[in-house]
Amino acid sequence: MRSLVLALGAMVFLAGCATESVWAPDDAVARAAYRHDGPPRLTVYTMINNNSGGGAHTSLMINGSQRVIFDPAGSFKHDTIPERNDVLFGITPPVEDVYTRYHARKTYHVQIQRLDVSPELAERAIQLVKANGPVPSAQCSLATSRILGELLPGQIRSSWFPRKTAEDFGNIPGVTEEKLYEYDGDDNSNVLAAWDPARAKAQ
């Protein structure tokens, strides 16, 4: 029981926001739209506590007709990155980099799992996350696993627990995995405060 309470507490710690609707204007979303030249792909991010090993947050990046991140109940917010109900638009390589570094710190690392899929499946994934609506706090894994379960029937179970969702996804043939460790302090607000899109574009 104690481990369950600790796991839920960790999810709340990183989950951040409540269920209010966030809706960036059409022009901002259109300007930000970015299509990566890599293959259609699903990327599952799992934020894991370095001390307990418990999962704290789950999110999903989709590369299809454009690249977006579904960050359910997430705390990653920046004025230059348009959001519509937990879907972040304009996920260029620098934005992807700052997203992962925002979550990695001395107490958490990021497990990154990638699966190449068909263009049709990637596009369906984008439509599903767009239609999902805002996710309540601490339900990041539940929301992500339900969407993955629709995309990959019989392979992903609905789960409140990020590690279980990552385990199911990792059992799918073709999934590759890496882990990102960084050792910044727990106050990760400085990562976003230092984010300069103009400098990133120039580089």
Secondary structure, 3 states (H helix, E strand, C coil): CHHHHHHHHHHHHHHCCCCCCCECCHHHHHHHCCCCCCCCEEEEEEEEECCCCCEEEEEEEEECCCEEEECCCCCCCCCCCCEECCEECCCCHHHHHHHHHHHCECCEEEEEEEEECCHHHHHHHHHHHHHHCCCCCCCHHHHHHHHHHHHCCCCCCCCCCHHHHHHHHHCCCCCEEEEECCCCCCCCHHHHHCCCHHHHHHC
